[in-house]
Amino acid sequence: MTTEGNNPTMGNNVLTQTAAEEWVAGRILYIDKPYRWTSFDVVNKVRWLLCKRLGTKKLKVGHAGTLDPLATGVMVVCTGRATKRIDELQAHTKEYVATLRLGATTPSFDLEHEIDAYYPAEHITREQVEKVLRTFLGRIEQVPPAYSAVKVDGKRAYDLARKEKEVELKPKVLVIDEIELLECKLDEGSDLQASSEATPCHPRQDEAEMLASSQTTIPRSGMRNKAFLTSPDPTSPAEQAAYPSITIRVVCSKGTYIRALARDIGKTLGSGAHLTALRRTRVGDVSVADCISMDAFPDWLNQQIDKS
């Protein structure tokens, strides 16, 4: 795993004061966040392991960018005085690979909640998907999900949403640098409509205008309209695999919610959508290959100590 800072030293299985000072001075660690772990779970585990090895009760540890519990991938963790660099590290461009199921929505726009509505998706073609993706390139305005950590009158939006209170969030300006269609499965039971090479999307104003005038969108009230509900959602892998879905790669600025992007792509396609998988594959120049898993982290820490 890549880290920034000097290696700790030890003697007789006890870290020396110099080593402790080095961790307090600051380290930047790159972790591959596990599925269903919150970002704070990662921070707390790293802090606990480090405090145990350092023989101290307190050590400042923080992360540079939240990942949803159902997402995996690159997470930047800072210790000691390196936490002062969190704002700088959060500003780095991020890359994600996301899978969207078309034709169904959930309140959180991912699998945290059950499907609340179904919509037709038979009208969608690969060409249409590519055109829609192009319209999201560049500077866009995005309304964060109600189930998010955004503060509303001093309270987290997700706390209000879980209490079924209305949450009105203001749109934020962000930048989508790249958006690429990696895989496209549209017809139930059909082969993947994926080319041997991924299809990069670049903006074309004429196509964006054509889509804006011809695309059918979902009425705002329809997203919670029970009339759209049909049979219960099948749960077996074989049944889930039969649903239309797309997998995309997104390079974006700080503050981008991929769940909200999935919501907006689904609306523009006239089918609704939600995330079924999300992986952050890069933060700045740091990729998943530079990260260590939480399972491997304790042994890695011991190795760092033993070889010092």
DAVENVEN-V356406 format. One record per pair of residues at least 12 apart in sequence whose C-alpha atoms are under 6 Angstrom apart, sorted by the first residue. I is the first residue (numbers start at 0). J is the second residue. Records with the same first field share a line. If there is no record, write none. Layout:
I = J, J
//
This chain:
0 = 289, 290, 291
1 = 289
2 = 27, 28
3 = 26, 27
4 = 26
8 = 304, 307
14 = 53
19 = 53
23 = 79
24 = 79, 80
25 = 78, 79, 80, 81
26 = 77, 78, 81
27 = 76, 77
28 = 75, 76
29 = 74, 75, 290
30 = 73, 74, 290, 291, 292
31 = 72, 73, 290, 291, 292
32 = 71, 72
33 = 71
34 = 69, 70, 71
35 = 68, 69
36 = 68
37 = 68
38 = 65, 66
59 = 78, 79
60 = 77, 78
61 = 76, 77
62 = 75, 76, 77
63 = 75, 85, 88, 89
64 = 89
70 = 277, 278
71 = 278
72 = 278, 279, 280
73 = 279, 280, 287
90 = 253
91 = 283
92 = 251, 252, 282, 283
93 = 250, 251, 281, 282
94 = 249, 250, 279, 280, 281
95 = 248, 249, 278, 279, 280
96 = 247, 248, 277, 278
97 = 246, 247, 276, 277
98 = 245, 246, 274, 275, 276
99 = 244, 245, 273, 274, 275
100 = 244, 272, 273
101 = 243, 244, 271, 272
102 = 117, 118, 119, 120, 270, 271, 272
103 = 116, 117, 118, 271, 272
104 = 116, 271, 272, 273
107 = 146
108 = 258, 273
109 = 273, 274
116 = 227, 228
117 = 227, 228
118 = 270
119 = 270
120 = 270
133 = 200, 201, 202
134 = 207
136 = 175
137 = 174, 175, 176
138 = 173, 174
139 = 172, 173
140 = 170, 171, 172
141 = 170, 171
142 = 169, 170
144 = 259
174 = 251, 252
175 = 251
176 = 250, 251
177 = 249, 250
178 = 248, 249
179 = 198, 199, 200, 247, 248
180 = 198, 247
181 = 197, 246, 247
182 = 245, 246
183 = 245
184 = 243, 244
185 = 243
187 = 241, 242
188 = 241
215 = 269
216 = 266, 267, 269
217 = 266, 269
261 = 273
//
